């Protein structure tokens, strides 16, 4: 009987139940929903002697398939299970966003308090009784609440849940010296330059009853953007019971969110894998730009390209080594600290966010950047 000898259904069912009820390592056995993680230890020599461990992924197994020479594992973070339907809820007047998010996570289950980092840009709701009473899944529900809160949510490489504004709470990495290939991109994927927001009932919009709707719209405040790229409309947004001022506020902020997708450089780095929404900077040619003249007398230096990591793909192989491909959003606002849905109008907005969540930021070990500041690159 070889290693691949078939087993009875009863044997397999018994093994699966035992694995699902086992904490920690399971001696090379793999079962769906089993918690897994992938870490890489990077060692250096010479001036960069020492080693560090980088977490690439943490989540759970969705599918495991074994052949004679290879084992293929398909996994996902906790968000992969958020296609389940929510328990309809209506919250009391004045319920803060933090409570609403925690209620949704409690209903979903499996996310301990230590893995929740909830610090919304706006901790209040505009509706008298915030309501999620439709047949929607948890992912859609959290997206809806993130719009109320002018924030974003995601799971990081440690499978921690973050509900925060788009700011660099997760640290800074100088990639110069580790660049395999870089760019200062010009692209348009996901970009829009016209946003429509309606106040009223969603069915009024779908049924064409526009007389009952409040309408606000936003476009770039310049003469060249639409002329250069054409009019690119975002999907319409409907805010139940919102007034004209609220619709305009949301339209302005959504416009900035869509505009961040223009000109996103793609960077390949060796030996590093910065986390999502961490801040990075790099200099093209790893800071050693080719000389302007052949005799090397004149040289030029390009300034650092800086942005937030919005996508990360890590490749690990014997042939290519440890390489991370990053999408870096460079469309910061003038202050260079917060972008997109939480666009500040002054330094006071940034200071107020850190002041409001001072205790939470100080007491959260996962928050690396405790204060807004300046990084030298």
C-alpha positions in Angstrom: 0.0 0.0 0.0 1.8 3.1 -1.2 1.5 6.7 0.2 -1.3 7.4 -2.2 -3.4 4.4 -1.2 -7.1 5.3 -1.1 -8.9 5.6 2.2 -12.5 5.1 3.0 -14.9 8.0 3.3 -15.2 7.3 7.0 -11.5 7.5 7.5 -11.2 10.8 5.7 -14.2 12.3 7.6 -12.6 11.3 10.9 -9.2 12.8 9.9 -10.8 16.0 8.8 -12.7 16.4 12.1 -9.6 15.7 14.1 -7.6 18.3 12.1 -10.3 21.0 12.5 -10.3 20.5 16.2 -6.5 20.6 16.6 -4.7 23.8 17.6 -1.3 24.7 16.1 0.8 22.6 13.7 -0.8 19.4 12.4 2.3 17.4 11.2 2.1 18.1 7.5 -1.6 17.3 7.2 -3.8 20.0 5.6 -7.5 20.6 5.9 -9.9 23.3 4.7 -10.2 26.3 7.0 -7.0 25.3 8.8 -5.0 28.4 9.8 -1.7 28.8 7.9 1.0 31.4 7.5 4.1 32.0 5.3 7.2 33.7 6.6 10.5 34.3 4.9 13.8 34.8 6.8 16.2 37.2 4.9 19.9 37.0 5.9 22.5 39.6 5.0 26.3 39.6 4.9 28.9 42.3 5.1 27.6 45.7 5.9 24.0 44.3 6.1 24.8 41.3 8.3 22.0 39.8 10.4 18.6 38.4 9.5 15.0 39.4 9.7 11.8 37.5 9.3 9.1 38.9 6.9 5.5 37.7 7.1 4.1 37.2 3.6 0.7 35.8 4.3 -1.6 34.7 7.2 -5.0 33.2 6.6 -6.7 29.9 6.2 -6.7 27.0 3.7 -9.5 26.9 1.1 -8.2 24.1 -1.0 -5.2 21.7 -0.8 -4.2 19.5 -3.7 -1.3 17.0 -3.6 0.5 15.4 -6.5 3.5 13.1 -6.5 6.0 16.0 -6.5 4.1 19.1 -5.6 1.5 20.4 -3.1 -0.7 23.2 -4.2 -2.5 25.2 -1.5 -5.1 27.8 -2.2 -5.8 30.1 0.7 -7.4 33.4 1.6 -7.4 35.9 4.5 -10.5 36.1 6.7 -12.2 38.4 4.1 -12.6 35.4 1.8 -15.4 34.1 4.1 -17.3 37.4 4.1 -19.6 36.5 1.3 -21.9 35.1 4.1 -25.2 37.1 4.6 -25.3 39.5 7.6 -27.8 39.6 10.4 -30.0 42.6 9.5 -29.5 45.4 12.1 -30.8 48.8 13.0 -28.7 50.8 15.4 -29.8 53.4 17.9 -29.3 57.1 17.2 -25.8 58.2 17.9 -24.2 54.8 17.7 -20.5 55.4 16.8 -18.9 53.8 13.8 -16.5 51.8 16.0 -19.5 50.1 17.6 -21.2 49.3 14.3 -18.0 47.8 12.9 -17.4 45.7 16.0 -21.0 44.5 15.9 -20.6 43.3 12.3 -17.3 41.5 13.2 -18.9 39.9 16.3 -21.7 38.6 14.1 -19.2 37.3 11.6 -17.0 35.7 14.3 -13.4 34.5 14.4 -11.7 37.9 14.6 -10.4 38.5 18.2 -10.2 42.0 19.6 -6.4 41.9 19.5 -6.6 41.7 15.7 -9.0 44.6 15.2 -7.6 48.1 14.5 -10.6 50.3 14.1 -9.9 54.0 14.0 -12.2 55.6 11.4 -11.7 59.1 10.1 -15.3 59.9 11.0 -16.8 58.1 14.0 -20.4 59.4 13.6 -23.3 58.6 11.2 -25.6 60.9 9.5 -28.7 58.8 9.6 -31.0 59.0 12.7 -31.0 55.2 12.9 -28.1 53.6 10.9 -29.6 50.6 9.1 -28.2 47.5 7.4 -31.4 45.5 6.9 -31.0 44.2 3.3 -29.9 40.8 2.2 -26.3 41.7 1.7 -23.0 40.0 2.7 -20.5 41.1 5.3 -18.1 42.5 2.6 -20.8 44.8 1.2 -21.9 45.8 4.7 -18.4 46.8 5.8 -17.9 48.7 2.5 -21.2 50.6 3.2 -20.0 51.5 6.7 -16.6 52.5 5.4 -18.4 55.0 3.1 -20.2 56.4 6.2 -16.9 56.7 8.0 -14.9 58.1 5.1 -12.4 55.3 5.6 -11.2 52.0 4.1 -10.9 48.5 5.5 -8.7 45.6 4.7 -6.8 42.5 6.1 -3.1 42.8 6.3 -0.4 40.1 5.9 -0.9 39.1 9.6 -4.6 38.6 8.9 -5.3 41.6 11.1 -8.4 43.7 10.3 -7.9 47.5 9.7 -10.6 50.1 9.5 -8.8 53.4 9.1 -8.3 56.4 6.8 -5.8 56.1 4.0 -2.8 57.2 6.0 0.5 55.6 6.7 0.0 54.1 10.2 2.0 51.0 9.2 5.5 52.3 8.9 7.9 53.4 6.3 10.4 51.6 4.0 13.2 53.1 1.9 13.4 50.8 -1.1 16.5 52.4 -2.6 19.2 49.9 -3.0 16.7 47.0 -3.2 15.0 48.0 -6.5 15.1 45.4 -9.3 12.9 47.4 -11.6 11.0 50.6 -11.0 8.9 53.1 -12.9 7.2 56.5 -12.5 4.0 55.4 -14.2 1.4 57.0 -16.3 -1.7 54.9 -16.3 -5.5 55.1 -15.9 -6.8 51.8 -14.5 -9.6 52.6 -12.0 -9.4 56.3 -12.7 -12.5 58.5 -13.0 -12.9 62.2 -13.2 -16.6 62.7 -12.8 -18.7 61.5 -9.8 -22.5 61.7 -9.4 -24.1 61.4 -5.9 -27.8 61.3 -5.4 -29.8 61.9 -2.2 -33.0 59.8 -2.0 -34.2 56.2 -2.3 -32.1 53.9 -4.6 -35.3 52.7 -6.4 -36.0 56.3 -7.5 -32.7 56.3 -9.4 -33.1 52.9 -10.9 -36.7 53.6 -11.9 -35.9 57.0 -13.4 -37.8 59.1 -10.9 -35.1 61.8 -10.8 -37.5 64.5 -9.7 -37.4 63.1 -6.2 -33.6 63.0 -6.0 -31.0 65.5 -4.8 -28.1 65.6 -7.2 -24.5 66.6 -6.5 -21.5 66.1 -8.8 -17.7 66.7 -8.7 -15.0 67.1 -11.4 -11.3 68.1 -11.2 -10.7 71.7 -10.5 -8.5 72.3 -13.5 -8.8 72.9 -17.2 -6.6 70.1 -18.5 -7.6 66.8 -16.9 -10.9 66.1 -18.7 -9.5 67.6 -21.9 -6.6 65.3 -21.8 -8.3 62.0 -20.7 -11.9 62.6 -21.7 -15.0 62.4 -19.4 -14.7 59.2 -17.4 -17.8 58.8 -15.1 -17.8 56.7 -11.9 -20.8 54.5 -11.0 -23.6 56.7 -9.4 -23.9 56.7 -5.7 -27.2 57.0 -3.8 -27.3 58.2 -0.2 -30.7 57.7 1.5 -32.1 60.8 3.2 -28.9 62.9 2.5 -29.2 66.6 1.9 -27.4 68.6 -0.8 -24.4 69.5 1.4 -23.8 65.9 2.3 -24.1 64.7 -1.3 -21.6 67.3 -2.4 -19.2 66.4 0.4 -19.3 62.7 -0.6 -18.9 63.5 -4.3 -15.8 65.6 -3.6 -14.2 62.9 -1.5 -15.1 60.1 -3.9 -13.5 62.1 -6.8 -10.2 62.3 -4.9 -10.5 58.5 -4.2 -10.9 57.7 -7.9 -8.1 60.1 -8.9 -5.5 58.2 -6.8 -5.6 55.4 -9.4 -4.0 57.6 -12.0 -0.2 57.2 -12.4 0.4 54.2 -10.1 4.1 53.1 -10.4 4.9 49.4 -10.3 8.0 48.5 -8.4 9.9 45.3 -8.1 12.1 44.9 -5.0 14.4 42.2 -3.7 14.5 41.0 -0.2 11.7 43.3 1.1 7.9 43.1 1.2 6.4 46.3 2.7 2.8 45.8 4.0 -0.4 47.2 2.6 -0.9 50.9 3.2 2.6 51.3 4.5 4.6 54.3 3.1 7.5 53.6 0.7 10.0 55.7 -1.2 12.7 54.9 -3.7 15.0 56.6 -6.2 15.1 55.3 -9.8 18.3 53.4 -10.7 18.6 52.7 -6.9 19.9 56.3 -6.5 22.7 55.8 -9.0 21.4 57.5 -12.2 23.6 57.0 -15.3 25.8 60.0 -16.1 24.6 62.6 -18.5 27.9 62.7 -20.4 30.0 59.7 -21.5 33.1 61.1 -19.7 31.1 61.0 -16.4 31.9 64.6 -15.6 28.2 65.7 -15.3 25.7 63.6 -13.3 22.1 64.1 -12.4 20.0 62.9 -9.5 16.3 62.2 -9.5 14.2 63.0 -6.4 12.6 60.2 -4.5 9.2 58.8 -5.6 6.9 58.3 -2.6 3.5 56.7 -2.0 1.4 54.1 -0.2 1.5 50.4 -1.1 -2.0 49.5 -2.4 -1.2 46.1 -3.9 1.6 43.5 -3.2 2.4 40.3 -5.0 5.3 38.2 -3.6 7.2 35.6 -5.7 9.4 33.1 -4.0 11.4 30.6 -6.0 14.8 28.9 -6.3 15.3 30.6 -9.7 14.1 34.1 -8.9 14.7 34.4 -5.1 12.5 36.6 -3.0 10.9 39.3 -5.1 7.9 41.6 -4.3 6.0 43.5 -7.0 4.3 46.6 -5.5 1.7 49.1 -6.8 2.5 52.4 -5.2 -0.1 55.2 -5.1 1.7 58.5 -5.5 -1.3 60.8 -5.7 -0.9 62.3 -2.2 -2.6 65.5 -1.3 -0.4 68.6 -0.6 0.4 67.5 2.9 1.8 64.2 1.8 0.2 62.2 4.6 -3.4 61.3 3.9 -5.1 60.7 0.5 -8.3 59.7 -1.1 -11.5 59.4 0.9 -10.1 61.4 3.9 -8.7 64.4 2.1 -7.7 67.0 4.6 -8.2 70.7 4.0 -5.4 71.7 6.3 -2.9 70.4 8.8 -5.5 70.7 11.5 -7.4 67.7 9.9 -4.4 65.5 10.3 -3.6 66.7 13.8 -7.2 66.2 14.8 -7.3 62.6 13.6 -4.2 61.7 15.6 -5.5 63.6 18.6 -8.9 61.9 18.5 -7.4 58.4 18.4 -4.3 59.2 20.6 -4.9 56.5 23.2 -5.8 53.9 20.6 -2.7 54.6 18.5 -0.4 54.7 21.5 -1.8 51.4 22.9 -1.8 49.5 19.5 1.5 47.8 18.9 0.6 47.2 15.3 0.6 51.0 14.6 4.2 51.9 13.7 3.8 55.6 12.9 2.5 57.0 16.2 2.8 60.6 15.0 2.5 62.3 11.6 6.0 63.3 10.6 8.7 63.6 7.9 10.7 60.7 6.6 14.2 61.3 5.2 14.9 59.3 2.0 
